[in-house]
Amino acid sequence: MTSTAERTTATTTDTETEHVDVLIVGAGISGIGAAHHLREQFPGKSFVILDALDSRGGTWWTHRYPGVRSDSDLFTFGYKFKPWRGASIASSEEILSYLDEVIEEDQLGERIRYRHRVSSATWSSAEQRWTVDVAREDTAEPVRFTTGFLWMCQGYYDHDQPYQPRWEGLDRFGGVVVHPQQWPADLDTAGKRVVVIGSGATAATLIPALADTAAHVTMLQRSPTFFFARPRTHELAETLRALDVPDDWTHEILRRAYIAEGDMIARMSFESPDELRELLIESMRPQLPEGFDIDRHFNPSYRPWQQRLALLPDGDMFTAIREGRASVVTDTIETFTETGIRTSSDEELAADIVVTATGFDLSLFGGVAFTVDGEPVDFTSRVTWRGIMMSGVPNMAYVFGYFRASWTLRADLVSEFVCRLLAHMEKRGVTSVVPTLRPQDADMPLLPWAVPENFNSGYVMRSADRMFKRGDREPWTHLLEYAEERTALPALDLDEESLAYR
């Protein structure tokens, strides 16, 4: 077992090469969590975390728009191994501080290399290792890593290029147009008329924050979204803390409470969607102005949880609407004008600033070019292995979270599984593992990676053609619920036929 990272210089290319037992790509929630588990379970293994950004946190580092916060409770979005001590719904600053504590406690700072953008990953069966080429964005110098195991924790969307449709007349608009993912630090919205295009989680975060100082904020949505108001701080957490209950107890109790509630809502979305729809609508009604047209603006055509429920801490967006600081228009855009937007129903929306909260695009494995034994990997023809590994790709795991539960719940499960797999490989005395289609899978249909009847948000549908496939049977499936996986993944037989060890 390698106890320290090894450095060599490849004289043929003048590129510095460093070898580690495990290479983690991404220093956000997933990557930092993976590093914690590695350090705890394999203190003798060497590892490095690479990240293209300037600092830790991923989404929480890149998103700088007003009010940016979690859309999940922090008792489940926080790690299983580290108690959360703040409010249930947290700001990006609070989340970054939490991650900083993990980095300091686990002494991960020395293991993270920022401004290191991975460009390619090449597997050699002869050498039983990955060669990973990296561009250092601070010096523009190429560097190279070799590793026995590659752990992709880079997140799931394109940090550099958000999704933004093109609208008629956009070039003649005289105001400012900004996407939340590229929010300028010097943008002053105080006293301005703001139109936010979109109605997802980002819009739900932005609108109440902007409404505090803007002249008025209008949410312009093409179609409605389900909104769900929750207390920013759970009453049970306040009670337990007042009783001086230890933080780790409080964390576990609240974590179980939120998981149980999430399981119930997810189950209702499939088993009794009409009942859940009525529950959501009736929970909104008393928080909105009298006469507000809920059916038009907040009653989507899709099934509850077929797209993400947008969380409103303390109903903050409803408060802004009720107080007249924000309003909702459900319509399509006919054209931009010099002074705003004209909708298809000929309504004029005056604007000084237009915020295009139109979402993002998925980025498969951060755009890294993969090669296995000289052959480029076309992931659109590969099949996922339980949403953790890919068919025909040795010694590579990835993290993709849940749609209906906190991302970190799955990141923790995947970390536990990968560590169990690494220990199993050591016990068997093997150096590689490859998810491999079995003889009975030879005629298995390759299905789109997502099922619209299950979840059909725009970023999922837009990205289907660039994603990997799934099968119609285990283990070639993914996108399950936490209620299914929290017992299934820990119980998996690591000697099953679909895993080929060498």
C-alpha positions in Angstrom: 0.0 0.0 0.0 1.3 3.4 -0.9 1.7 5.6 2.2 2.6 8.9 0.5 2.1 10.4 -2.9 4.9 9.6 -5.4 6.3 12.3 -7.7 8.3 11.6 -10.9 9.1 13.6 -14.0 8.2 12.1 -17.4 11.2 13.2 -19.5 9.4 12.5 -22.8 6.9 15.2 -22.2 8.5 17.3 -19.5 5.3 17.0 -17.5 5.4 16.4 -13.8 3.7 13.2 -12.8 2.4 12.4 -9.3 1.0 9.0 -8.3 -1.8 8.5 -5.7 -3.8 5.5 -4.7 -7.1 7.3 -5.2 -7.7 10.5 -7.2 -10.8 12.5 -6.4 -12.1 15.0 -9.0 -14.2 17.8 -7.3 -13.9 19.6 -4.0 -17.6 20.2 -3.4 -20.0 18.3 -1.1 -19.3 15.0 -2.8 -15.5 15.2 -3.0 -14.9 16.4 0.5 -17.2 13.7 1.8 -15.4 11.1 -0.2 -12.0 12.3 1.2 -13.4 12.1 4.8 -14.4 8.4 4.3 -11.1 7.6 2.6 -9.1 9.2 5.4 -11.1 7.5 8.1 -11.2 4.0 6.6 -7.8 3.9 4.8 -5.3 6.0 6.7 -2.4 4.6 4.7 -3.8 5.3 1.3 -2.6 8.4 -0.6 -5.1 10.6 -2.3 -5.5 14.0 -3.9 -8.6 16.1 -4.7 -8.5 18.2 -7.9 -10.8 21.1 -8.6 -11.0 23.5 -11.5 -12.4 26.3 -9.3 -10.5 28.8 -7.1 -11.9 27.3 -3.9 -13.9 24.6 -2.3 -17.7 24.1 -2.4 -18.6 23.7 -6.1 -22.1 25.2 -6.4 -21.7 27.0 -3.1 -18.6 28.7 -4.4 -19.8 29.6 -7.9 -23.3 30.8 -7.0 -23.1 34.4 -5.8 -26.6 35.7 -6.5 -28.6 37.4 -3.7 -30.1 35.2 -1.1 -28.4 32.0 -2.3 -29.2 29.2 0.1 -29.9 25.5 0.3 -33.1 24.1 -1.1 -32.8 21.1 1.2 -32.6 20.9 5.0 -29.1 20.8 6.3 -29.7 17.9 8.6 -29.8 15.7 5.5 -27.8 17.9 3.1 -25.1 17.9 5.8 -23.0 14.8 6.2 -24.1 11.8 8.2 -20.8 12.0 10.1 -20.8 15.7 11.1 -23.6 17.3 13.1 -25.3 20.4 11.7 -25.7 23.1 14.4 -27.5 25.9 12.5 -30.9 26.6 11.1 -32.5 23.9 8.9 -32.3 26.1 5.8 -28.8 27.6 5.4 -27.1 30.3 3.3 -24.2 29.5 1.0 -21.8 31.2 3.5 -23.0 28.9 6.3 -22.6 25.8 4.1 -19.1 26.9 3.1 -18.2 27.4 6.8 -19.4 23.9 7.5 -17.3 22.4 4.7 -14.3 24.4 6.0 -14.7 22.7 9.4 -14.6 19.3 7.7 -11.5 20.3 5.7 -9.8 21.5 8.9 -10.8 18.6 11.1 -9.7 16.0 8.5 -6.6 17.9 7.5 -7.7 17.9 3.8 -6.3 21.3 2.9 -3.0 19.8 1.9 -4.7 17.3 -0.3 -6.8 19.7 -2.4 -5.3 21.3 -5.6 -7.4 24.2 -6.8 -7.3 25.6 -10.3 -6.5 22.1 -11.6 -8.9 21.3 -14.5 -8.9 17.7 -15.6 -8.9 17.3 -19.4 -8.4 13.6 -20.0 -8.3 10.2 -18.2 -6.7 7.2 -19.8 -6.8 3.7 -18.4 -4.1 1.1 -19.1 -4.9 -2.5 -18.3 -1.3 -3.4 -18.8 -0.3 -0.9 -16.1 -3.5 -1.3 -14.1 -3.8 2.5 -13.5 -5.3 5.7 -14.8 -3.2 8.5 -16.3 -5.0 11.8 -15.8 -3.9 15.0 -17.6 -4.6 18.3 -15.9 -4.3 21.9 -16.9 -3.2 24.2 -14.0 -5.3 27.3 -14.6 -3.1 29.5 -12.3 0.1 28.8 -14.2 -1.1 27.4 -17.5 1.3 24.4 -17.0 0.2 20.9 -17.7 0.5 18.3 -14.9 -0.2 14.6 -14.8 -1.4 12.2 -12.2 -1.5 8.4 -12.2 -3.9 6.6 -9.9 -5.2 3.1 -9.2 -8.8 4.4 -8.6 -10.6 7.4 -10.1 -13.5 8.9 -8.1 -15.5 11.5 -10.1 -17.2 13.9 -7.6 -17.4 16.9 -9.9 -21.1 17.5 -9.7 -23.6 17.3 -12.4 -23.9 20.6 -14.3 -21.8 23.0 -16.4 -20.3 25.7 -14.0 -19.0 27.7 -17.0 -22.0 27.9 -19.3 -25.6 28.2 -18.0 -28.7 27.4 -20.0 -30.2 30.6 -21.5 -32.7 30.6 -24.3 -32.6 33.2 -27.1 -35.6 35.5 -27.2 -36.8 37.8 -29.9 -35.7 41.4 -29.5 -33.2 40.6 -26.7 -30.5 42.7 -28.4 -32.6 45.9 -28.3 -33.4 45.7 -24.6 -31.9 48.8 -22.9 -31.5 47.4 -19.4 -29.3 44.8 -17.8 -29.7 41.0 -18.5 -28.0 38.6 -16.0 -28.0 34.9 -15.4 -27.9 33.9 -11.7 -25.0 31.6 -12.4 -22.9 34.6 -13.6 -24.1 37.2 -11.1 -21.9 40.4 -11.3 -20.5 41.5 -7.9 -21.3 45.1 -8.6 -24.9 44.8 -9.8 -27.1 47.1 -7.8 -30.8 46.2 -7.9 -32.0 48.7 -5.2 -34.9 50.8 -6.5 -35.0 48.9 -9.8 -37.8 47.1 -11.6 -36.7 43.5 -11.9 -38.2 40.7 -14.0 -37.1 37.2 -13.1 -37.7 34.7 -15.9 -38.3 31.3 -14.4 -40.0 29.8 -11.4 -37.7 27.0 -10.1 -35.6 26.8 -6.9 -33.2 29.6 -8.1 -36.1 32.0 -8.8 -37.7 31.1 -5.4 -34.4 32.1 -3.7 -33.8 35.3 -5.7 -37.2 36.9 -5.6 -37.6 37.5 -1.9 -34.0 38.6 -1.6 -34.4 41.1 -4.4 -37.8 42.3 -3.2 -36.3 43.6 0.0 -34.8 46.6 -1.9 -36.0 46.5 -5.5 -38.8 48.8 -6.6 -40.7 45.7 -7.7 -40.0 42.1 -8.7 -42.0 40.2 -11.2 -41.7 36.5 -11.7 -42.4 35.6 -15.3 -43.0 31.9 -15.7 -43.9 29.9 -18.7 -45.6 27.3 -16.5 -46.3 26.9 -12.8 -44.1 25.3 -10.1 -45.2 23.6 -6.9 -44.0 25.7 -3.9 -43.7 24.4 -0.3 -43.3 26.7 2.6 -41.2 25.4 5.5 -39.9 26.9 8.8 -36.3 28.1 8.4 -35.6 26.5 11.8 -37.3 23.3 12.8 -39.3 23.6 16.1 -37.9 20.3 17.3 -34.3 21.4 16.8 -35.0 24.5 19.0 -36.6 22.3 21.7 -33.7 19.8 21.7 -31.1 22.6 21.8 -32.9 24.3 24.6 -32.6 21.1 26.6 -28.9 20.9 26.0 -29.2 17.7 24.0 -25.8 16.8 22.5 -25.3 18.1 18.9 -24.8 14.6 17.5 -28.1 13.4 19.0 -30.0 16.5 17.7 -28.5 16.0 14.3 -29.5 12.3 14.1 -33.0 12.9 15.5 -33.7 15.8 13.0 -32.1 13.8 10.2 -34.4 10.9 10.8 -37.4 13.3 11.0 -36.6 15.0 7.7 -35.9 11.7 6.0 -39.2 10.2 7.2 -41.1 13.3 6.0 -39.3 13.2 2.6 -40.1 9.5 2.2 -43.7 10.2 2.9 -44.0 13.0 0.4 -42.1 11.0 -2.3 -44.4 8.0 -1.7 -47.5 10.2 -1.9 -46.3 11.6 -5.2 -46.6 8.2 -6.8 -49.4 6.6 -4.8 -51.8 9.5 -4.2 -50.7 12.4 -6.4 -54.1 14.1 -6.3 -54.1 14.1 -2.6 -50.6 15.6 -2.5 -51.5 18.2 -5.0 -54.5 19.3 -2.9 -52.3 19.4 0.2 -49.7 21.6 -1.4 -52.3 24.0 -2.9 -54.2 24.4 0.3 -51.0 25.0 2.2 -50.2 27.9 -0.1 -53.7 29.5 -0.1 -53.7 31.3 3.3 -50.2 32.7 2.6 -51.2 34.5 -0.6 -53.3 37.6 -1.2 -57.1 37.2 -1.3 -58.2 36.4 -4.8 -54.8 35.2 -5.9 -55.3 32.8 -8.9 -53.5 29.7 -7.5 -54.8 27.4 -10.3 -53.2 29.6 -12.9 -49.9 30.5 -11.2 -49.1 27.6 -8.7 -50.9 24.5 -9.9 -48.7 22.7 -12.5 -49.9 20.3 -15.0 -47.3 17.7 -14.0 -47.6 15.4 -11.0 -46.1 16.6 -7.7 -42.4 15.7 -7.5 -42.3 15.0 -11.3 -40.3 18.2 -11.1 -38.6 19.5 -8.0 -40.7 21.1 -5.2 -39.4 24.6 -4.7 -38.8 25.3 -1.0 -39.7 28.6 0.6 -38.2 29.1 4.1 -40.8 30.8 6.3 -42.8 31.3 3.1 -40.6 34.3 2.2 -41.7 34.5 -1.4 -45.3 34.3 -0.5 -44.8 37.2 2.0 -43.2 39.3 -0.8 -46.3 38.6 -3.0 -48.7 39.3 -0.2 -47.1 42.6 0.6 -47.1 43.7 -3.0 -43.3 43.8 -3.4 -43.5 40.9 -5.9 -46.0 39.6 -8.4 -46.4 36.6 -10.7 -47.1 36.5 -14.4 -47.7 33.2 -16.1 -47.2 33.6 -19.9 -44.7 33.2 -22.7 -42.4 35.9 -24.1 -43.4 37.5 -27.4 -40.4 39.8 -27.5 -38.1 42.0 -25.5 -38.6 45.7 -26.0 -36.4 48.7 -25.3 -37.9 49.0 -21.9 -38.9 45.5 -20.9 -40.8 42.4 -22.1 -44.0 42.0 -24.0 -45.8 38.7 -23.4 -47.8 36.7 -25.8 -51.0 38.0 -24.2 -49.7 41.6 -25.1 -48.9 42.5 -21.5 -46.0 44.9 -21.1 -43.6 44.2 -18.2 -41.3 47.2 -17.6 -37.9 46.3 -16.4 -34.5 47.8 -15.6 -33.0 44.4 -14.9 -34.0 41.0 -16.3 -32.7 37.9 -14.5 -32.8 34.8 -16.6 -33.3 32.1 -14.0 -33.7 29.6 -16.8 -31.6 26.8 -15.3 -28.5 24.9 -16.3 -27.2 22.1 -18.5 -25.8 18.8 -17.3 -22.1 18.2 -17.9 -21.3 14.5 -18.0 -18.2 13.9 -15.8 -17.1 17.5 -16.2 -16.4 17.1 -19.9 -13.4 14.9 -19.2 -12.3 12.8 -22.2 -12.1 9.1 -21.1 -10.0 6.4 -22.9 -9.8 2.7 -22.0 -6.9 0.7 -23.5 -6.6 3.1 -26.4 -10.3 3.3 -27.2 -12.2 6.5 -26.5 -15.2 6.0 -24.3 -18.5 7.0 -25.7 -20.7 7.2 -22.6 -23.9 7.5 -24.7 -23.4 3.8 -25.5 -22.4 2.7 -21.9 -24.7 1.5 -19.2 -24.7 2.7 -15.6 -24.0 0.1 -12.8 -26.4 1.1 -10.0 -25.7 4.8 -10.6 -22.1 4.4 -9.2 -19.9 2.9 -12.0 -20.1 2.5 -15.8 -20.0 -0.6 -17.9 -16.6 -1.4 -19.3 -14.8 1.4 -17.4 -12.4 0.0 -14.8 -11.8 1.4 -11.3 -14.0 4.5 -11.7 -16.9 5.5 -9.5 -19.0 8.6 -9.7 -21.5 10.5 -7.5 -24.9 11.6 -8.7 -27.5 12.5 -6.0 -31.2 12.2 -5.6 -33.9 14.2 -7.3 -36.3 14.0 -4.4 -33.9 14.0 -1.4 -30.7 15.7 -0.4 -27.8 15.1 -2.7 -25.6 14.3 0.3 -27.7 11.4 1.4 -26.5 9.5 -1.7 -23.0 11.0 -1.6 -22.6 9.4 1.8 -24.0 6.0 0.6 -21.7 6.0 -2.4 -18.7 6.9 -0.3 -19.5 4.0 2.0 -19.9 1.6 -0.9 -16.7 2.7 -2.7 -14.7 2.2 0.5 -16.2 -1.2 1.0 -15.3 -2.0 -2.6 -11.7 -0.9 -2.2 -11.4 -3.0 1.0 -12.9 -6.0 -0.9 -10.4 -5.6 -3.7 -7.5 -5.6 -1.2 -8.9 -8.7 0.5 -9.1 -10.5 -2.8 -5.7 -9.3 -3.9 -7.0 -7.8 -7.2 -6.1 -4.4 -8.7 -9.1 -3.7 -10.9 -12.9 -4.1 -11.1 -15.0 -3.6 -14.2 -18.8 -3.6 -14.4 -19.4 -6.1 -17.2 -22.6 -7.1 -18.9 -23.5 -10.7 -18.2 -24.5 -13.3 -20.8 -28.1 -12.8 -19.9 -27.7 -9.0 -20.5 -26.6 -9.5 -24.2 -30.0 -8.5 -25.6 -30.9 -6.0 -22.9 -32.4 -2.8 -24.3 -30.4 0.4 -23.7 -32.9 2.9 -22.3 -32.6 6.7 -21.9 -30.9 7.6 -18.6 -34.0 9.2 -17.2 -37.7 8.4 -17.4 -39.9 11.5 -18.0 -42.8 9.9 -16.2 -40.6 9.8 -13.2 -38.9 13.1 -13.4 -39.0 15.6 -16.3 -37.3 18.9 -15.3 -35.9 20.9 -18.2 -32.3 20.2 -17.5 -33.0 16.4 -17.5 -34.9 16.4 -20.8 -32.4 18.8 -22.5 -29.4 16.6 -21.6 -30.8 13.1 -22.4 -28.9 12.8 -25.7 -25.5 13.3 -24.1 -25.9 11.0 -21.1 -25.2 7.4 -20.5 -27.9 4.7 -20.7 -29.6 2.4 -18.2 -31.0 -1.1 -18.6 -34.3 -2.7 -17.7 -33.0 -4.8 -14.8 -30.6 -4.6 -11.9 -27.8 -3.8 -11.6 -28.0 -1.6 -14.7 -30.5 0.8 -13.2 -30.3 4.1 -11.2 -32.2 7.2 -10.0 -33.9 5.2 -7.3 -35.2 6.7 -4.1 -33.2 7.0 -0.8 -35.8 4.7 0.9 -34.8 1.9 -1.5 -31.0 2.4 -1.5 -30.3 3.1 2.1 -30.7 -0.6 2.8 -29.9 -2.1 -0.7 -26.5 -0.5 -1.3 -24.9 -1.6 2.0 -26.2 -5.1 1.5 -24.9 -5.6 -2.1 -22.9 -8.7 -2.8 -19.5 -7.5 -4.1 -18.8 -10.8 -5.7 -21.9 -10.6 -8.0 -21.4 -11.7 -11.6 -21.6 -8.2 -13.1 -18.4 -7.1 -11.4 -15.3 -8.6 -13.1 -12.1 -8.5 -10.9 -8.7 -8.7 -12.4 
